[in-house]
């Protein structure tokens, strides 16, 4: 999966929910207009659960989830910082998010 993003990399959100923890997903929340998918959409799978608001998109060939449309920001994307080439993850502030109790903590992301 290839994409281009334009975004100031000043914060990564580290969620403690079971899905993000198992996948190692580090969130860069970006606006829709700052994201350009270069891979044909037919190469992506879509996994939904619970409220079916989020679209967990993944590569049909390798299974990597490099970005998705999150329930918290359905008008944008959450890009996995680990999938951004040449991004020094140690240089960006990490914000902890208690996604294991999503409903109680979602306001902390806004």
C-alpha positions in Angstrom: 0.0 0.0 0.0 1.4 3.3 -1.0 0.2 6.8 0.0 1.4 10.3 0.3 0.7 12.5 3.3 1.3 16.2 4.2 1.1 16.6 7.9 3.1 18.3 10.7 4.5 15.4 12.7 4.3 16.9 16.1 2.3 14.2 18.0 1.8 10.4 17.8 -1.1 8.9 19.6 -0.4 5.6 21.3 -3.6 3.7 22.1 -3.7 0.9 24.6 -6.7 -1.0 23.1 -6.2 -4.6 22.2 -6.3 -4.0 18.5 -3.7 -1.2 18.4 -1.5 -2.9 20.9 -1.4 -6.2 18.9 -0.9 -4.4 15.6 1.7 -1.9 17.0 -0.3 0.9 15.5 0.9 4.4 16.3 -1.6 7.0 15.2 -1.0 10.1 13.1 -4.4 11.7 12.8 -4.6 13.7 9.6 -7.3 15.5 7.6 -8.7 13.9 4.4 -7.2 16.6 2.2 -3.7 15.8 3.5 -3.9 12.1 2.4 -3.5 10.7 -1.1 -3.8 7.0 -1.8 -1.5 5.8 -4.6 -2.5 2.2 -4.5 -5.7 1.1 -6.2 -8.6 0.7 -3.7 -9.2 -2.8 -5.0 -6.0 -3.8 -3.3 -7.4 -3.0 0.1 -9.5 -5.1 2.5 -11.8 -3.5 5.0 -12.5 -4.8 8.5 -15.3 -3.4 10.6 -16.5 -4.4 14.1 -18.7 -3.1 17.0 -20.3 0.2 15.8 -19.0 -0.4 12.2 -18.0 3.3 12.0 -14.3 2.8 11.6 -12.9 1.3 8.4 -9.8 -0.7 9.2 -8.2 -0.9 5.8 -5.4 -3.4 5.1 -3.3 -4.6 2.2 -4.9 -7.7 0.7 -1.4 -9.1 -0.2 0.5 -8.7 3.1 -2.2 -7.8 5.7 -0.5 -4.6 6.9 -2.8 -1.9 8.2 -0.9 1.3 7.3 -3.9 3.6 7.6 -7.6 3.6 8.4 -10.7 5.8 8.8 -11.1 6.0 12.6 -14.3 6.2 14.6 -12.8 9.2 16.5 -12.1 11.2 13.3 -14.4 9.8 10.5 -13.7 12.8 8.3 -10.0 12.0 8.2 -7.4 9.2 8.5 -5.2 7.6 11.1 -1.9 6.7 9.5 0.3 4.2 11.3 3.5 6.2 12.0 5.4 2.9 11.7 4.5 2.9 8.0 5.8 6.3 7.1 9.2 6.1 5.4 12.1 7.9 7.0 10.1 9.1 10.1 12.2 9.1 13.3 9.6 7.9 15.8 11.9 8.9 18.7 11.8 12.6 17.7 8.0 12.9 18.0 6.0 13.4 21.2 3.8 10.5 22.1 0.4 11.0 23.7 -1.1 8.1 25.5 -4.7 7.3 24.9 -6.7 4.8 27.0 -8.6 3.2 24.1 -9.3 0.2 26.2 -12.0 2.4 27.7 -12.8 4.3 24.5 -16.2 5.8 25.4 -14.9 7.2 28.7 -11.7 8.7 27.1 -12.6 9.8 23.6 -12.9 13.5 24.6 -9.2 13.5 25.5 -8.4 13.3 21.7 -10.4 16.3 20.7 
